[in-house]
Amino acid sequence: MNMRIPQHHHHHNLRLETEQADALVDELISDTNNDKSAASSSSSATRAAPAPQRPGAAQESMASTFAESIEQKIKHEEQRTQATQLRRISVAAIKVTHLVELGKLLESPSGKEQAEQESAFERMLSGGDGKNPTLDDLLEQANHDPASAFVTLSLMAMRLRNGSNPALAARVEQMLADLQQQHPEKINAGVNTAPAIAAFSSDPAQKREMRKLYYSGVINQQSADNIMDVLLDKFGVDGFVPALRTLQRALSDDIAALAPSAPPTALRRLLSGLNDTRAITHTLSEVAQFLDRLKSKYSHVTMGADVMTRSLLSMCRNGFYSRDLTQLGLQVVGEKPLQQSLFFNGLLTLLQALPEKIWGGNDETRSNALLLLRTLNGEYAAWEKRSQLAQ
């Protein structure tokens, strides 16, 4: 029956062979140093008792085995060194490829912007502009985007490791170190969210806008309501939901990354707030329908649903005041009392139907808002009655 010999047994045999070979070498050295006269005096004894041949053959076999094992070890070490060198080259190539692809995700698929930025960085750091550039100068060239600057400097650093320009390489490494020290959160955020934002748009300007929104909203830990308000402002009604979905995917990728841009608990809390989009999408829909009814009566009504929704969200968070409602009425329908009366009647119905989440669980704010609108509507109703009596 074939049995697999444990690995330690092989090691034991090798150690025994090595010890035996060492003993053999010592014995051979000892033999060569024997006194010739002793050899001569013992010649007759030697002739009388010839030296056995088999022990010599065994010793020769052990020496051969030892030499072969040493040769195999040397070959194995050479192969391992060569494989390590090839592996390092492969890893470097993978890193360069990864950085190039990351640059395309951050800017444009063509890589044109990334190449132009790298050329500009090289010119600046080589003194081509006639001054000693600072990190802020490089960031300005990179549209104030630390992630984009990080990719460009990293690519330059890796390509300069061949020793072609040691002075430029040193300046690039220093700028890269300063950038990582001053903007680690934004670098991580930009790198972690690049695939999600690239899926949102191929336009470099829109990508940068979304990253800046992520930097300001997520890294500065704004509330979900504030971020939604900014999304409405930047992308309008039609672009709001796609932009919000992109932000949600970006947050999920950031949370799952090895180096998140912020504490994962804070990112999860923000993602949870952004995931509940039903309330705001419902409000957008209700406001759009309300404005459509007004526009069907009054052609001069032009306010968009995103603008009015943002105004209402702000009031729901900060409180309703008579001056704010009056200003909103003027902006939507103008100064005519009859048109304002119709507006405030419709607004009362709209506020009554708003989801509870829009009010942030603040029943007092909701009650005060509804009371204020009922008071305004009562005043307009009294005005209309007086107008009819006057006629």
C-alpha positions as CSV (number, residue, x, y, z in Angstrom):
1,M,0.0,0.0,0.0
2,N,1.3,3.4,-1.0
3,M,1.6,5.8,1.8
4,R,2.3,9.6,1.6
5,I,5.4,10.4,3.6
6,P,4.9,13.5,5.9
7,Q,6.8,16.6,4.9
8,H,8.8,16.7,8.1
9,H,10.1,13.2,7.3
10,H,11.7,14.5,4.1
11,H,13.3,17.3,6.1
12,H,14.6,14.8,8.6
13,N,16.2,12.6,5.8
14,L,17.8,15.7,4.2
15,R,19.2,16.7,7.6
16,L,20.7,13.2,8.1
17,E,22.2,13.2,4.6
18,T,23.7,16.6,5.2
19,E,25.3,15.5,8.5
20,Q,26.6,12.3,6.9
21,A,28.1,14.3,4.0
22,D,29.8,16.7,6.4
23,A,31.3,13.8,8.3
24,L,32.5,12.4,5.0
25,V,34.2,15.6,4.1
26,D,35.9,15.8,7.5
27,E,37.1,12.2,7.1
28,L,38.4,12.8,3.6
29,I,40.4,15.9,4.8
30,S,41.7,13.8,7.7
31,D,42.8,11.1,5.3
32,T,44.8,13.4,3.1
33,N,46.7,14.8,6.1
34,N,47.8,11.4,7.4
35,D,51.5,11.0,7.9
36,K,53.1,9.3,4.9
37,S,55.3,7.2,7.1
38,A,52.3,5.9,8.9
39,A,50.8,5.0,5.6
40,S,54.1,3.2,4.6
41,S,54.4,1.3,7.9
42,S,50.9,0.1,7.6
43,S,51.2,-0.9,3.9
44,S,51.8,-4.5,4.7
45,A,48.8,-4.6,7.0
46,T,46.9,-2.9,4.3
47,R,47.9,-5.5,1.8
48,A,47.1,-8.2,4.2
49,A,43.7,-6.7,4.8
50,P,42.5,-4.8,1.7
51,A,40.1,-1.9,2.4
52,P,36.5,-2.7,1.7
53,Q,35.0,-1.1,-1.4
54,R,31.3,-0.8,-0.5
55,P,31.7,1.9,2.3
56,G,33.6,4.1,-0.2
57,A,30.8,3.8,-2.7
58,A,28.3,4.7,-0.1
59,Q,30.3,7.7,0.9
60,E,30.6,8.8,-2.7
61,S,26.8,8.4,-3.2
62,M,26.1,10.6,-0.1
63,A,28.5,13.3,-1.4
64,S,26.8,13.2,-4.7
65,T,23.4,13.5,-3.1
66,F,24.5,16.4,-1.0
67,A,25.9,18.3,-4.0
68,E,22.7,17.7,-6.0
69,S,20.6,19.1,-3.1
70,I,22.8,22.2,-2.9
71,E,22.5,22.7,-6.6
72,Q,18.7,22.3,-6.5
73,K,18.5,24.8,-3.7
74,I,20.5,27.4,-5.6
75,K,18.4,26.9,-8.7
76,H,15.2,27.2,-6.7
77,E,16.5,30.4,-5.1
78,E,17.3,31.8,-8.5
79,Q,13.9,30.9,-9.9
80,R,12.2,32.5,-6.9
81,T,14.2,35.7,-7.3
82,Q,13.4,35.9,-11.0
83,A,9.7,35.2,-10.2
84,T,9.7,38.0,-7.6
85,Q,11.2,40.4,-10.1
86,L,8.6,39.5,-12.7
87,R,5.9,39.8,-10.2
88,R,7.0,43.3,-9.2
89,I,7.0,44.3,-12.8
90,S,3.5,42.8,-13.3
91,V,2.2,44.6,-10.2
92,A,3.7,47.9,-11.4
93,A,2.0,47.4,-14.8
94,I,-1.3,46.6,-13.1
95,K,-1.0,49.8,-11.0
96,V,-0.3,52.0,-14.0
97,T,-3.2,50.4,-15.9
98,H,-5.5,50.9,-12.9
99,L,-4.5,54.5,-12.5
100,V,-5.0,55.2,-16.3
101,E,-8.5,53.6,-16.1
102,L,-9.2,55.6,-12.9
103,G,-8.2,58.8,-14.7
104,K,-10.7,58.0,-17.5
105,L,-13.4,57.4,-14.9
106,L,-12.7,60.7,-13.2
107,E,-12.4,62.7,-16.4
108,S,-13.4,61.4,-19.9
109,P,-13.2,57.9,-21.4
110,S,-10.8,59.2,-24.1
111,G,-8.2,60.1,-21.5
112,K,-7.6,63.4,-23.2
113,E,-8.1,65.6,-20.2
114,Q,-5.9,63.3,-18.0
115,A,-3.0,63.5,-20.6
116,E,-3.3,67.3,-20.8
117,Q,-3.3,67.6,-17.1
118,E,-0.2,65.4,-16.8
119,S,1.6,67.6,-19.4
120,A,0.6,70.7,-17.5
121,F,1.8,69.3,-14.2
122,E,5.1,68.3,-15.8
123,R,5.6,71.8,-17.3
124,M,4.8,73.5,-14.0
125,L,7.0,71.2,-11.8
126,S,9.9,71.5,-14.3
127,G,9.8,75.3,-14.0
128,G,8.4,75.8,-17.5
129,D,6.1,78.6,-16.2
130,G,9.0,80.5,-14.7
131,K,8.0,80.0,-11.0
132,N,8.1,77.5,-8.2
133,P,4.5,76.0,-8.1
134,T,2.7,75.2,-4.9
135,L,0.2,72.4,-4.2
136,D,-2.6,75.0,-4.6
137,D,-1.3,75.9,-8.0
138,L,-1.5,72.2,-9.1
139,L,-5.0,71.9,-7.6
140,E,-6.1,75.0,-9.5
141,Q,-4.9,73.3,-12.7
142,A,-6.9,70.2,-11.6
143,N,-10.1,72.2,-11.2
144,H,-9.7,72.1,-7.4
145,D,-10.2,68.3,-7.5
146,P,-7.8,66.5,-5.1
147,A,-8.7,63.0,-6.5
148,S,-7.9,64.0,-10.1
149,A,-4.6,65.6,-9.0
150,F,-3.8,62.5,-7.0
151,V,-4.2,60.2,-10.0
152,T,-2.1,62.5,-12.2
153,L,0.8,62.8,-9.7
154,S,0.7,59.0,-9.0
155,L,1.0,58.2,-12.7
156,M,3.9,60.7,-13.1
157,A,5.6,59.2,-10.0
158,M,5.4,55.7,-11.3
159,R,6.6,56.6,-14.8
160,L,9.6,58.5,-13.4
161,R,10.9,55.6,-11.3
162,N,13.0,54.6,-14.2
163,G,15.5,57.3,-13.2
164,S,15.0,59.4,-16.4
165,N,14.6,62.6,-14.5
166,P,15.5,62.4,-10.8
167,A,14.9,66.1,-10.0
168,L,11.3,66.0,-11.5
169,A,10.6,62.7,-9.7
170,A,11.6,64.2,-6.4
171,R,9.3,67.2,-6.9
172,V,6.4,64.9,-8.0
173,E,6.9,62.7,-4.9
174,Q,6.9,65.7,-2.6
175,M,3.7,67.1,-4.1
176,L,2.1,63.7,-3.9
177,A,3.0,63.4,-0.2
178,D,1.7,66.9,0.5
179,L,-1.6,66.2,-1.3
180,Q,-2.2,63.0,0.6
181,Q,-1.5,64.7,3.9
182,Q,-3.8,67.7,3.3
183,H,-6.7,66.1,1.4
184,P,-6.9,62.4,2.4
185,E,-10.7,62.3,2.7
186,K,-11.4,63.9,-0.7
187,I,-8.8,61.6,-2.4
188,N,-10.5,58.6,-0.9
189,A,-14.0,59.9,-1.8
190,G,-13.0,60.6,-5.4
191,V,-11.4,57.3,-5.9
192,N,-14.1,55.3,-4.2
193,T,-17.0,57.0,-6.0
194,A,-15.4,57.2,-9.5
195,P,-17.3,54.2,-11.1
196,A,-20.7,55.3,-9.8
197,I,-20.3,58.9,-10.9
198,A,-18.9,57.8,-14.3
199,A,-22.1,55.8,-14.8
200,F,-24.1,59.0,-14.2
201,S,-22.4,61.1,-16.9
202,S,-19.5,61.0,-19.4
203,D,-19.2,64.8,-19.3
204,P,-16.1,65.7,-17.2
205,A,-17.7,68.9,-16.0
206,Q,-20.8,67.1,-14.7
207,K,-18.6,64.5,-13.0
208,R,-16.6,67.2,-11.3
209,E,-19.8,68.9,-10.2
210,M,-21.1,65.6,-8.7
211,R,-17.8,65.0,-6.9
212,K,-17.8,68.5,-5.5
213,L,-21.3,67.9,-4.2
214,Y,-20.1,64.7,-2.7
215,Y,-17.2,66.4,-1.0
216,S,-19.3,69.2,0.4
217,G,-22.2,67.1,1.4
218,V,-20.7,63.8,2.6
219,I,-17.3,64.8,3.9
220,N,-18.7,67.9,5.6
221,Q,-21.5,65.7,7.0
222,Q,-24.5,67.8,5.8
223,S,-28.0,66.4,6.5
224,A,-29.8,64.3,3.9
225,D,-32.4,67.2,3.6
226,N,-29.7,69.7,2.7
227,I,-28.2,67.4,0.1
228,M,-31.5,66.8,-1.5
229,D,-32.0,70.5,-1.6
230,V,-28.7,71.0,-3.4
231,L,-29.6,68.2,-5.8
232,L,-32.8,70.0,-6.7
233,D,-30.9,73.2,-7.2
234,K,-28.2,71.7,-9.4
235,F,-30.1,69.2,-11.5
236,G,-33.8,70.3,-11.4
237,V,-36.9,68.1,-11.4
238,D,-35.9,65.9,-14.4
239,G,-32.3,65.3,-13.2
240,F,-33.1,65.0,-9.5
241,V,-33.9,61.3,-9.3
242,P,-30.9,60.1,-11.5
243,A,-28.5,62.4,-9.5
244,L,-29.9,61.1,-6.2
245,R,-29.6,57.4,-7.3
246,T,-26.0,58.2,-8.3
247,L,-25.3,59.6,-4.9
248,Q,-26.8,56.6,-3.2
249,R,-24.6,54.2,-5.3
250,A,-21.5,56.4,-4.6
251,L,-22.2,56.2,-0.9
252,S,-22.6,52.4,-1.0
253,D,-19.3,52.1,-2.8
254,D,-17.6,54.4,-0.3
255,I,-18.9,52.4,2.6
256,A,-17.6,49.1,1.1
257,A,-14.2,50.5,0.2
258,L,-11.0,49.6,2.2
259,A,-10.4,53.3,2.9
260,P,-13.8,55.1,3.3
261,S,-13.8,58.9,3.1
262,A,-15.6,59.2,6.4
263,P,-16.5,56.9,9.3
264,P,-18.8,54.1,7.9
265,T,-21.4,54.8,10.6
266,A,-21.8,58.4,9.4
267,L,-21.9,57.3,5.8
268,R,-24.6,54.7,6.6
269,R,-26.7,57.2,8.5
270,L,-26.6,59.6,5.5
271,L,-27.4,56.8,3.1
272,S,-30.4,55.8,5.2
273,G,-31.7,59.4,5.0
274,L,-31.2,59.5,1.2
275,N,-32.8,56.1,0.7
276,D,-36.2,57.4,1.8
277,T,-36.9,59.3,-1.4
278,R,-40.7,58.6,-1.5
279,A,-41.6,61.7,0.5
280,I,-39.7,64.2,-1.6
281,T,-40.6,62.6,-5.0
282,H,-44.2,62.7,-3.9
283,T,-43.9,66.4,-2.9
284,L,-42.3,67.2,-6.3
285,S,-45.2,65.5,-8.1
286,E,-47.8,67.3,-6.0
287,V,-46.1,70.7,-6.5
288,A,-45.8,70.1,-10.2
289,Q,-49.5,69.3,-10.5
290,F,-50.4,72.4,-8.4
291,L,-48.3,74.7,-10.7
292,D,-49.8,73.1,-13.8
293,R,-53.3,74.0,-12.6
294,L,-52.2,77.6,-12.0
295,K,-50.5,77.8,-15.4
296,S,-53.6,76.6,-17.1
297,K,-55.4,79.6,-15.6
298,Y,-52.6,82.2,-15.7
299,S,-50.1,82.2,-18.5
300,H,-47.7,84.4,-16.6
301,V,-47.0,81.7,-14.0
302,T,-43.5,80.3,-14.8
303,M,-42.0,79.0,-11.5
304,G,-40.7,75.5,-11.8
305,A,-41.6,72.7,-9.5
306,D,-38.0,72.4,-8.2
307,V,-37.8,76.0,-7.2
308,M,-41.2,75.9,-5.3
309,T,-40.4,72.6,-3.7
310,R,-37.1,73.9,-2.4
311,S,-38.9,76.9,-0.9
312,L,-41.5,74.7,0.8
313,L,-38.8,72.3,2.1
314,S,-37.0,75.2,3.6
315,M,-40.1,76.5,5.3
316,C,-41.0,73.0,6.6
317,R,-37.5,72.9,8.2
318,N,-37.2,76.4,9.5
319,G,-40.8,77.5,10.1
320,F,-43.5,79.3,8.2
321,Y,-43.8,83.1,8.5
322,S,-46.3,85.5,7.0
323,R,-43.7,87.4,5.0
324,D,-42.3,84.2,3.5
325,L,-45.7,83.1,2.3
326,T,-46.6,86.5,1.0
327,Q,-43.3,86.6,-0.9
328,L,-43.9,83.2,-2.4
329,G,-47.4,84.2,-3.5
330,L,-45.9,87.3,-5.3
331,Q,-43.2,85.2,-7.0
332,V,-45.7,82.6,-8.3
333,V,-48.9,84.5,-9.3
334,G,-48.1,88.2,-8.9
335,E,-49.8,91.0,-7.0
336,K,-53.5,90.6,-8.0
337,P,-55.5,89.7,-4.9
338,L,-57.8,87.3,-6.7
339,Q,-54.9,85.3,-8.1
340,Q,-53.3,85.3,-4.7
341,S,-56.5,84.0,-3.1
342,L,-56.6,81.1,-5.6
343,F,-52.9,80.4,-4.9
344,F,-53.2,80.3,-1.1
345,N,-56.3,78.2,-1.2
346,G,-54.5,75.6,-3.4
347,L,-51.4,75.9,-1.2
348,L,-53.4,75.0,1.9
349,T,-54.6,71.8,0.3
350,L,-51.1,71.0,-0.9
351,L,-49.6,71.4,2.6
352,Q,-52.3,69.3,4.2
353,A,-51.3,66.5,1.9
354,L,-47.5,66.7,2.4
355,P,-45.9,63.5,3.9
356,E,-45.1,63.6,7.6
357,K,-41.4,63.1,6.8
358,I,-41.3,66.4,5.0
359,W,-42.1,68.1,8.2
360,G,-39.4,66.3,10.1
361,G,-41.8,65.0,12.7
362,N,-42.4,68.6,13.9
363,D,-46.2,68.8,14.4
364,E,-46.0,72.3,15.8
365,T,-44.5,73.7,12.6
366,R,-47.2,71.9,10.5
367,S,-49.9,73.2,12.8
368,N,-48.6,76.8,12.7
369,A,-48.3,76.7,8.9
370,L,-51.8,75.4,8.4
371,L,-53.2,78.0,10.8
372,L,-51.3,80.8,9.0
373,L,-52.7,79.8,5.7
374,R,-56.2,79.5,7.0
375,T,-55.9,83.0,8.4
376,L,-54.6,84.3,5.0
377,N,-57.4,82.6,3.2
378,G,-59.9,84.0,5.6
379,E,-58.6,87.5,5.0
380,Y,-58.8,87.0,1.2
381,A,-62.4,85.6,1.6
382,A,-63.4,88.8,3.5
383,W,-61.8,91.0,0.9
384,E,-63.7,89.2,-1.9
385,K,-66.9,89.7,0.0
386,R,-66.3,93.4,0.5
387,S,-65.4,93.7,-3.2
388,Q,-68.7,92.1,-4.2
389,L,-70.7,94.4,-1.9
390,A,-68.9,97.4,-3.3
391,Q,-70.0,96.4,-6.8
